[in-house]
Amino acid sequence: QVQLVESGGGLVQDGGSLRLSCAASGRPFRTYGMGWFRQAPGKEREFVGGIGWSGGITYADSVKGRFPISKDGAKNTVYLQMNSLKPEDTAVYYCAVQHYAYGIISASESEYAYWGQGTQVSVSS
């Protein structure tokens, strides 16, 4: 059974920082890639970034340079450090793990098999 548990969301002011965590059980990040997505009110879910099994990282242009992604293999946990937050970053953030081992990180939701429950991030102006 694969389970992803996110934590770290909250309310922060414009320009502030938050760190999201995604702890996984049942699917090791050393062999599976993992992505972060977000869904703002009234909008479709969008890709934020992802980290592959080998450590390669891909970012959406909207967060590049602000949201570094990292992982801790010993804890099987992936992190999304969100810096210089803007009101337009307000959304529910989800982590997800890929269907297949040793894959390439993709921005397509269909490439991901399991999803976390989501955590709310709100940025006030």
C-alpha positions in Angstrom: 0.0 0.0 0.0 1.4 3.3 -1.1 0.7 6.3 1.1 1.9 9.9 0.7 1.4 12.4 3.6 2.0 16.1 3.1 2.6 18.6 5.8 3.8 22.2 6.2 1.1 24.3 4.6 -0.3 27.4 6.1 -0.9 31.2 5.9 2.0 33.4 5.1 2.5 37.0 4.0 3.7 38.1 0.6 7.4 37.5 0.4 7.4 34.9 3.1 8.5 31.3 3.1 7.1 27.8 3.8 8.5 24.3 3.5 6.3 21.5 2.5 7.1 17.9 3.2 5.9 14.7 1.6 6.6 11.5 3.4 6.0 8.3 1.5 5.5 4.7 2.4 5.4 1.8 0.1 7.3 3.3 -2.8 11.0 4.4 -2.4 12.0 7.7 -3.8 15.4 6.2 -4.7 13.7 4.4 -7.6 10.6 6.4 -8.3 10.3 10.0 -9.4 8.1 12.4 -7.5 6.2 15.5 -8.4 4.6 18.5 -6.8 1.4 20.0 -8.2 -0.9 22.7 -7.1 -4.5 23.8 -7.7 -5.7 27.3 -7.2 -9.4 28.1 -6.7 -11.2 27.9 -10.0 -8.2 26.7 -11.9 -6.9 23.4 -13.1 -4.2 21.5 -11.2 -0.8 22.4 -12.5 2.8 21.0 -12.3 5.1 22.9 -9.9 8.2 20.7 -10.1 9.6 17.2 -9.6 12.6 15.2 -8.6 13.6 12.1 -10.4 14.9 8.8 -8.9 18.4 9.9 -9.7 18.0 13.4 -8.2 17.4 15.3 -11.4 15.0 18.2 -10.9 12.5 20.0 -13.2 10.6 23.2 -12.3 7.7 25.0 -13.8 8.8 28.5 -15.1 6.5 30.2 -12.6 8.5 28.8 -9.6 12.0 28.4 -11.0 14.5 30.0 -8.7 12.0 30.3 -5.8 10.9 26.8 -4.9 13.9 24.4 -4.6 13.0 20.7 -4.3 15.1 18.2 -2.4 14.7 14.7 -0.9 16.0 12.7 2.0 16.4 9.1 1.0 16.8 7.9 4.6 13.4 9.4 5.5 11.8 8.7 2.1 10.6 12.3 2.2 10.6 15.0 -0.4 10.6 18.7 0.3 9.3 21.8 -1.5 11.0 24.9 0.0 8.8 27.9 -1.1 10.6 31.2 -0.9 9.5 34.7 -2.0 5.9 33.6 -2.0 3.3 35.6 -3.9 -0.4 35.8 -3.6 -0.7 34.0 -6.9 1.0 31.0 -5.2 -2.1 30.4 -3.1 -3.3 26.9 -3.8 -3.7 23.4 -2.5 -0.4 21.7 -3.0 -0.1 18.0 -3.8 2.7 15.6 -4.0 2.5 12.5 -6.2 4.7 9.5 -7.1 5.2 8.1 -10.5 3.7 4.9 -11.9 7.0 3.4 -13.0 10.4 3.1 -11.5 13.4 4.9 -13.1 11.2 7.2 -15.1 11.7 10.7 -16.3 10.0 13.5 -14.5 6.9 14.6 -16.3 4.5 17.5 -15.9 1.6 15.3 -16.9 -0.7 14.1 -14.1 -1.3 10.8 -15.9 2.3 9.8 -15.2 1.7 9.7 -11.5 0.0 6.8 -9.7 -0.4 7.9 -6.1 -1.3 11.3 -4.6 -1.2 12.9 -1.2 -4.2 14.5 0.4 -3.1 18.0 -0.4 -2.1 20.9 1.9 -3.4 24.5 1.7 -0.9 27.3 1.1 -2.3 30.8 1.4 -0.3 33.9 0.7 -1.7 37.3 1.8 -0.9 40.6 0.1 
